[in-house]
Amino acid sequence: MQPHQLHPQINSDFKAVNQFILEHLHSGVPLVEKIGHYITESGGKRIRPLLVLLSARACQSDQHDQPAADYLADRHISLAANIEFIHTATLLHDDVVDTSDLRRGKATANAKWGNAPSVLVGDFLYSRSFQLMVELGSMEIMKIISNATNIIAEGEVLQLLNCKNPDVSEENYMKVILGKTAMLFEAAAESGAVIANATKDQQEAMRLFGRHIGIAFQLIDDVMDYESSSDEMGKNVGDDLAEGKPTLPLIYAMREGNEQQAQLIRQAIRKGGLEDLEPISQAVKYTGAIEYTHKKAREQADLAIACLQRLPANEFRNILEQLAESAVSRRS
């Protein structure tokens, strides 16, 4: 789902976010700007800042007499850019940890400039995001986002500990994706409601909406490793398997497959690499792991949509519902 396909107001907001991001990438160190521009302009979907904008608009519409743009005073634009800076920082760090060489169909920053510059520019983007938070002047938003960044870091460490461990349970894996992926979706949606001065009930509804859509988004990412091509995903097929990450399709296939299938997957997770990608892909499909993961993603999307009933009825709420649907139907 692209912003230009949505509502004219969201399209206008989204353009303002992009402009804000470019303006706030300035640095006295040329390499910082070069890498910052490279990764922020590399064609990402910008779902997290979009979630901020939609949440703010959906919660704001019935709260104030003055027009939305007057009340929000572009604070939602700064907040959306802030969330994208944090997301971009995590991508720079993730690609170094995962030794990835392809993202969004382009060479990763670490593949072009090396690990050290990628990590340090990621640090720059984190610190820039906190400068923007200070300018917003909301302790509540600072609490939400600082808590989210802390949990994201924990989730990344937990994922690292789980690498090459075929005994990771489904419950444990769900904790990983709640931390490393869903937490920023949750913070984006909740902080968007806060910036719109929504009721506490609406803020909680948007927090949970973000959590559920974030989990659904990651589960579909897991599936695409076995359903989509590199061109569709913008990254290498089988990246998770190559890194020895036990994702939900693999966990389910080990649990429900025969002994030979389970052993094949266990060995592949332990050693990493793609030597057995084809037979493992067949095992994942044969055991119904794709359908199971889709079902779990669908459950999360339905929970997200149910949260929206606590918001005022308006077109922005309808777009949030479409966003939840697109999270489980996407191919990239």
ZAMARGU-4260 file (C-alpha; in steps of 0.2 Angstrom, whole numbers, plus 5000, padded with zeros to 4 digits):
<rodrens>
0) 5000/5000/5000 | 5008/5017/4994 | 5003/5034/5002 | 4998/5041/4985 | 4985/5027/4984
5) 4977/5033/5000 | 4970/5050/5005 | 4976/5066/4998 | 4979/5073/5016 | 4990/5057/5019
10) 4999/5059/5003 | 5003/5078/5008 | 5009/5072/5025 | 5020/5059/5018 | 5028/5071/5006
15) 5031/5082/5021 | 5039/5068/5030 | 5051/5064/5016 | 5056/5082/5015 | 5059/5083/5034
20) 5070/5067/5033 | 5081/5074/5020 | 5082/5091/5029 | 5087/5083/5045 | 5101/5072/5038
25) 5113/5086/5038 | 5130/5083/5046 | 5147/5092/5045 | 5154/5075/5041 | 5151/5071/5022
30) 5151/5052/5024 | 5137/5053/5037 | 5126/5062/5025 | 5131/5051/5010 | 5126/5035/5019
35) 5111/5043/5027 | 5104/5048/5011 | 5108/5031/5003 | 5098/5021/5015 | 5084/5033/5017
40) 5081/5035/4998 | 5083/5017/4994 | 5064/5014/4991 | 5058/5007/5008 | 5039/5006/5011
45) 5040/5018/5026 | 5025/5009/5034 | 5030/5014/5052 | 5030/5033/5048 | 5014/5030/5038
50) 5007/5022/5054 | 5011/5038/5064 | 5002/5049/5051 | 4986/5038/5050 | 4985/5035/5069
55) 4986/5054/5072 | 4973/5058/5059 | 4961/5044/5064 | 4962/5049/5082 | 4962/5067/5080
60) 4947/5070/5069 | 4933/5070/5082 | 4944/5077/5096 | 4945/5096/5091 | 4935/5109/5082
65) 4950/5116/5073 | 4956/5108/5057 | 4968/5094/5059 | 4983/5102/5051 | 4981/5117/5063
70) 4979/5107/5078 | 4994/5095/5074 | 5005/5109/5069 | 5016/5097/5059 | 5021/5089/5075
75) 5015/5072/5068 | 5027/5075/5053 | 5042/5077/5065 | 5036/5062/5075 | 5034/5051/5059
80) 5052/5056/5053 | 5058/5052/5070 | 5051/5034/5069 | 5059/5032/5052 | 5076/5037/5058
85) 5075/5024/5072 | 5070/5011/5060 | 5084/5016/5048 | 5097/5015/5062 | 5091/4997/5066
90) 5093/4992/5048 | 5110/4998/5047 | 5115/4989/5063 | 5105/4973/5057 | 5114/4972/5041
95) 5131/4972/5050 | 5126/4959/5062 | 5118/4948/5049 | 5132/4951/5036 | 5119/4955/5023
100) 5124/4962/5006 | 5107/4966/4999 | 5092/4976/5005 | 5077/4983/4995 | 5086/4977/4979
105) 5101/4987/4982 | 5118/4984/4990 | 5118/4986/5009 | 5128/5001/5016 | 5140/4989/5025
110) 5143/4981/5008 | 5147/4998/5000 | 5156/5006/5014 | 5161/4993/5027 | 5154/4988/5044
115) 5162/5002/5054 | 5154/5017/5045 | 5137/5008/5044 | 5137/5006/5063 | 5142/5023/5067
120) 5130/5031/5055 | 5117/5020/5063 | 5122/5028/5080 | 5120/5045/5072 | 5103/5042/5066
125) 5098/5036/5084 | 5105/5051/5091 | 5096/5063/5078 | 5080/5054/5083 | 5082/5059/5101
130) 5086/5077/5096 | 5069/5077/5087 | 5060/5070/5102 | 5067/5083/5113 | 5060/5096/5101
135) 5043/5089/5102 | 5043/5092/5120 | 5032/5077/5125 | 5038/5067/5140 | 5025/5054/5136
140) 5031/5052/5118 | 5049/5051/5124 | 5044/5037/5136 | 5035/5027/5123 | 5050/5028/5110
145) 5064/5026/5122 | 5056/5011/5130 | 5053/5004/5112 | 5071/5006/5107 | 5077/4997/5123
150) 5065/4983/5119 | 5070/4982/5101 | 5089/4980/5106 | 5084/4966/5118 | 5074/4958/5104
155) 5089/4959/5093 | 5101/4951/5106 | 5088/4937/5109 | 5087/4934/5091 | 5106/4933/5090
160) 5106/4920/5105 | 5093/4910/5095 | 5103/4909/5079 | 5109/4891/5075 | 5098/4884/5089
165) 5085/4872/5081 | 5076/4870/5098 | 5069/4887/5099 | 5050/4886/5103 | 5036/4895/5094
170) 5033/4904/5110 | 5051/4910/5111 | 5051/4915/5093 | 5035/4926/5095 | 5044/4935/5109
175) 5058/4939/5097 | 5047/4946/5084 | 5037/4956/5097 | 5053/4964/5102 | 5063/4966/5086
180) 5049/4970/5074 | 5032/4973/5082 | 5038/4985/5095 | 5042/4999/5083 | 5025/4997/5075
185) 5017/4998/5092 | 5027/5014/5097 | 5023/5022/5080 | 5004/5019/5082 | 5003/5024/5100
190) 5014/5040/5099 | 5003/5045/5084 | 4988/5044/5095 | 4997/5054/5109 | 5002/5068/5097
195) 4984/5070/5092 | 4979/5071/5110 | 4968/5055/5109 | 4959/5048/5124 | 4968/5035/5134
200) 4957/5021/5128 | 4961/5026/5110 | 4979/5027/5113 | 4979/5009/5120 | 4969/5004/5105
205) 4982/5011/5094 | 4996/5003/5104 | 4988/4986/5102 | 4984/4989/5084 | 5003/4993/5080
210) 5008/4977/5090 | 4997/4965/5081 | 5000/4973/5063 | 5019/4972/5067 | 5018/4953/5072
215) 5008/4950/5056 | 5020/4959/5045 | 5035/4949/5052 | 5026/4933/5050 | 5023/4936/5032
220) 5041/4941/5030 | 5045/4924/5037 | 5034/4916/5024 | 5041/4926/5009 | 5058/4918/5012
225) 5050/4902/5004 | 5036/4910/4993 | 5044/4925/4985 | 5059/4929/4973 | 5074/4940/4977
230) 5066/4953/4965 | 5050/4953/4975 | 5058/4954/4992 | 5072/4965/4988 | 5084/4954/4998
235) 5091/4937/4995 | 5080/4922/4996 | 5084/4911/5011 | 5093/4924/5020 | 5086/4918/5037
240) 5090/4900/5034 | 5108/4905/5028 | 5110/4914/5045 | 5103/4899/5055 | 5088/4909/5061
245) 5074/4897/5067 | 5058/4906/5060 | 5040/4900/5062 | 5039/4890/5046 | 5055/4881/5051
250) 5049/4878/5069 | 5032/4872/5063 | 5040/4860/5049 | 5051/4853/5062 | 5037/4850/5074
255) 5025/4843/5061 | 5036/4835/5048 | 5043/4817/5048 | 5060/4813/5056 | 5070/4815/5040
260) 5062/4832/5037 | 5065/4838/5055 | 5083/4832/5055 | 5087/4841/5038 | 5080/4857/5045
265) 5089/4855/5062 | 5105/4852/5054 | 5103/4867/5042 | 5099/4879/5056 | 5114/4873/5066
270) 5127/4875/5052 | 5118/4890/5042 | 5121/4891/5024 | 5109/4887/5009 | 5116/4870/5003
275) 5099/4862/5008 | 5087/4877/5003 | 5078/4867/4990 | 5073/4852/5000 | 5070/4862/5015
280) 5058/4874/5005 | 5049/4858/5000 | 5048/4852/5017 | 5041/4868/5023 | 5027/4868/5010
285) 5024/4849/5012 | 5021/4850/5031 | 5009/4865/5029 | 5020/4877/5038 | 5016/4891/5025
290) 4998/4889/5028 | 5000/4889/5047 | 5011/4905/5047 | 4998/4913/5035 | 4985/4908/5048
295) 4994/4915/5062 | 4997/4932/5053 | 4979/4932/5048 | 4974/4930/5067 | 4985/4945/5071
300) 4978/4956/5057 | 4960/4952/5064 | 4965/4957/5081 | 4972/4973/5074 | 4956/4977/5065
305) 4946/4974/5080 | 4956/4987/5090 | 4950/5000/5077 | 4932/4999/5084 | 4938/5010/5098
310) 4942/5024/5086 | 4930/5037/5079 | 4922/5031/5063 | 4931/5041/5049 | 4941/5038/5032
315) 4958/5037/5041 | 4952/5022/5052 | 4946/5014/5036 | 4963/5016/5029 | 4971/5008/5044
320) 4960/4993/5042 | 4966/4992/5024 | 4984/4993/5030 | 4981/4978/5041 | 4974/4969/5027
325) 4989/4973/5016 | 5001/4967/5029 | 4995/4949/5026 | 4992/4950/5007 | 5008/4958/5002
330) 5022/4949/4992 | 5036/4961/4996
</rodrens>
